[in-house]
Amino acid sequence: MLLFVGLGNPGRQYARNRHNIGFMAIERIARAHDFAPFRARFQGRVSEGRIGTERAILLMPETYMNESGRAVGEAARFYRIGLDGLIVIHDELDLAPGKCRVKTGGGAAGHNGLRSIDAHLGADYKRVRLGIGHPGDKALVHSYVLNDFAKSEEGWVDALCDAVARNAPLIAKAEDATFQNRVHLAMEAAGFAEVKKIGDK
């Protein structure tokens, strides 16, 4: 069994924030693969189903980003899922908007959700990093990630979440490189091979 976790903050006021693209991707995976309705459990919202041939749990922690590890740890212990079965989908400042990269382990790079999971479970889990771009100044990061995607960004956000959802069975089978390539090709086909971030000329 696999545990797919999307990172974000609970509540309608955060729903379209850049920091919540992990939630958006998880919700799209649930729809694409006919998962059961989400229900409250493990300090989050949980759904069960299959991604390809693999049984999977989808989790969106409702602990707020900084405490994501509490919910993830609770679910992982209940289902006896080790770090090798944990896949975390999150926003990534250090990737250009619309890009997707997969890596296992590594540092949190200032991401409080990852830092919390690392503290509760360790760092050797798989991360699906969804690029949102960087505002260019460290002092602007907090407001940037907690602001909604602009109207002009909604096309690529929707295309990226859709590509991640449709190709999720590849991640479930640990075909990470193929998954990355398929997502890239899907973004290219949708006209989003290169996405300018807000403020770019």
C-alpha positions in Angstrom: 0.0 0.0 0.0 1.1 3.5 -0.8 0.5 6.8 1.0 0.2 9.8 -1.3 0.2 13.1 0.6 -0.5 16.5 -0.8 0.7 19.5 1.2 -1.3 22.7 1.8 -3.3 24.6 4.3 -6.9 23.8 5.2 -9.7 26.3 4.7 -11.4 28.1 1.8 -9.2 31.1 2.2 -6.1 29.1 1.3 -7.6 26.8 -1.4 -6.1 28.6 -4.5 -2.8 29.6 -2.8 0.5 28.6 -4.5 1.4 26.8 -1.3 -1.7 24.5 -1.9 -0.8 23.0 -5.2 -0.2 19.7 -3.4 -3.8 19.7 -2.3 -5.0 20.5 -5.8 -3.0 17.6 -7.3 -4.3 15.1 -4.7 -7.9 16.2 -5.4 -7.3 15.7 -9.1 -5.8 12.2 -8.5 -8.8 11.3 -6.5 -11.1 12.3 -9.4 -9.0 10.7 -12.1 -8.8 7.4 -10.4 -12.3 7.2 -8.9 -11.3 7.2 -5.3 -13.9 7.1 -2.5 -15.1 10.4 -1.1 -12.7 12.1 1.3 -13.5 11.8 5.0 -12.0 13.2 8.2 -9.3 11.0 9.7 -5.6 11.3 10.9 -6.0 15.0 11.5 -6.7 15.4 7.8 -8.9 14.4 4.9 -8.4 10.8 3.6 -9.6 8.8 0.6 -8.8 5.2 -0.3 -8.7 3.5 -3.8 -6.3 2.3 -6.4 -3.7 4.1 -8.6 -3.1 1.7 -11.4 -2.6 -1.7 -9.8 -1.5 -0.3 -6.4 -3.8 0.2 -3.4 -3.3 3.8 -2.2 -4.3 6.2 0.5 -4.6 9.9 -0.4 -4.1 12.3 2.5 -4.5 16.1 2.8 -3.3 17.1 6.3 -5.6 19.7 8.1 -2.9 20.5 10.7 -1.7 23.6 8.7 1.5 23.3 6.8 3.9 23.6 9.7 2.5 20.6 11.4 1.9 18.3 8.4 4.1 15.6 9.9 1.6 14.9 12.7 -1.1 13.8 10.2 1.3 12.0 7.9 2.9 10.2 10.8 -0.4 9.1 12.2 -1.6 7.7 8.9 1.7 6.0 8.1 1.7 4.3 11.5 -1.9 3.1 11.2 -1.4 1.6 7.8 2.2 0.4 8.6 3.6 2.2 5.6 7.3 2.9 5.6 9.2 5.7 4.0 9.5 3.7 0.8 5.7 3.8 0.4 5.4 7.5 1.1 5.0 10.0 -1.7 4.6 13.7 -0.9 3.4 16.2 -3.5 4.3 19.8 -2.8 5.0 23.3 -4.2 8.7 24.0 -5.1 10.0 27.5 -5.3 13.3 26.4 -6.9 11.6 25.0 -10.0 10.2 27.1 -12.8 6.4 27.3 -12.9 4.8 24.2 -14.5 7.9 22.0 -14.1 7.7 18.7 -12.2 10.6 16.8 -10.7 10.8 13.7 -8.5 13.4 13.0 -5.9 13.9 10.7 -2.9 15.3 12.2 0.3 17.2 15.4 0.6 16.7 18.6 2.6 13.5 20.5 3.2 14.9 23.6 1.4 12.9 25.9 3.7 9.6 24.1 3.1 7.9 23.9 6.5 5.7 21.0 5.5 8.6 18.9 4.4 10.5 19.9 7.6 7.7 18.7 9.7 7.4 15.4 7.9 11.2 14.9 8.2 11.0 15.6 12.0 8.3 13.0 12.5 9.3 10.3 10.1 12.8 10.9 8.6 13.7 12.3 5.2 14.0 9.3 2.9 10.6 9.5 1.2 9.7 10.4 -2.4 8.9 14.0 -3.2 6.9 15.1 -6.3 8.0 18.7 -6.6 5.7 21.0 -8.5 7.4 24.2 -9.7 5.7 27.5 -8.8 8.8 29.7 -9.4 10.5 32.1 -7.0 9.5 35.7 -6.5 13.1 36.8 -6.8 13.6 38.1 -3.3 13.7 36.0 -0.1 11.7 38.6 1.8 8.8 38.2 -0.6 8.5 34.4 -0.4 6.0 34.2 2.5 3.4 36.5 0.8 4.2 34.9 -2.6 3.3 31.3 -1.5 0.3 32.4 0.5 -1.2 34.4 -2.4 -3.6 32.8 -4.9 -2.4 31.8 -8.3 -3.2 34.7 -10.7 -5.9 34.2 -13.3 -3.1 34.1 -16.0 -1.6 31.1 -14.2 -4.7 29.0 -13.9 -4.1 27.3 -17.3 -0.8 25.8 -16.5 -1.8 24.9 -12.9 -4.8 23.0 -14.2 -2.7 21.3 -16.9 0.1 20.3 -14.4 -2.4 18.8 -11.9 -4.1 16.9 -14.7 -0.8 15.6 -16.0 0.3 14.5 -12.5 -3.0 12.7 -11.9 -3.2 10.9 -15.2 0.4 9.7 -14.9 0.3 8.9 -11.2 0.3 5.1 -11.9 3.9 5.5 -13.1 4.9 7.0 -9.7 3.0 4.1 -8.0 5.2 1.7 -9.9 8.3 3.6 -9.1 8.9 4.6 -12.7 9.9 8.1 -11.7 11.9 9.1 -14.8 9.1 8.0 -17.1 6.6 9.9 -14.9 8.6 13.1 -15.2 9.0 12.7 -18.9 5.2 12.1 -19.4 4.3 15.1 -17.3 6.8 17.2 -19.3 5.3 16.0 -22.6 1.8 16.7 -21.4 2.7 20.2 -20.5 4.3 20.7 -23.9 1.2 19.4 -25.7 -0.9 21.8 -23.6 1.2 24.7 -24.7 3.0 25.2 -21.4 6.5 23.9 -22.1 7.8 27.2 -20.8 5.8 29.2 -18.3 6.7 32.8 -17.3 6.2 33.6 -13.7 4.3 36.7 -12.5 6.4 39.8 -13.1 8.5 38.3 -16.0 8.5 40.3 -19.2 
